[in-house]
């Protein structure tokens, strides 16, 4: 089986990597930044995004580290 290439370690690339890992696919994430740092910006999660995080088993971890308005 071929290795899947993911370009960018943003939220989309990292989520895709998580999904592929759960389904046991080989993948590599390529990121141009020398390191991944927290940027201090807020992210609004829509209901459908939280449903995906729930399916990935990440919903509770995200809720614990979030501020909900």
N, C-alpha and C positions, 0 to 999 in steps of 0.2 A: 504494500500500500504506500502511496506517496505521502510525503509530509505536506501539510497545509501551511501556507505562509499567511500570516496576519500582519498587515502593515499598520503600525501605530498602536501604542499602549495607552490610548485614551479609554474612556468608559466603554465604548463599543468594542474595541479590540480585546480588552480584558474580559468583558462578559462573554464574547465569542470564545475566547480561550477556555473559560470556565465550562461552557457548554460542551465544547469539544473534548475536554478532559473527562467530563462525566460520561461521555459516550465512547471513551477510549480511542480517540483519534490522535494521531501524531501531528503536532503543530509546532511552529516556531513563531514567536512574536518579535517583529523588528521595530525598533524605536530609535529615532535619530537623537533624542535628548540623551546626554550622558548618564543621567539618573532621573528617577521619577520622584518629584517633590510635591508635597501638598501645596496647593495654590491659595488656599484660604477663601475660595469663592463658594457661594451657595449653589446648590443644585435642587431644583424642584422636581420631585418625583410624581408623575401622573399615576393614576390608578392602574393603568395597564402595565407600567414599568414595575410597580410593586408586585403585580401578579407574576411577572417573570421572575423577579427576585425570590418570590415565594416558591416557585417551581424549582429554582436553583438551590433552595435551602439557605438563602441569604437574608430573607426578610427580617427575621428577629435580630440578627446582628446589625443590620442597617438601622432598624428602629431604635436599638439601644444606643447607637452612636449619633442619633439625629435629634434635631430640634423640630418639633412639629408645631406648625401654626395653623 
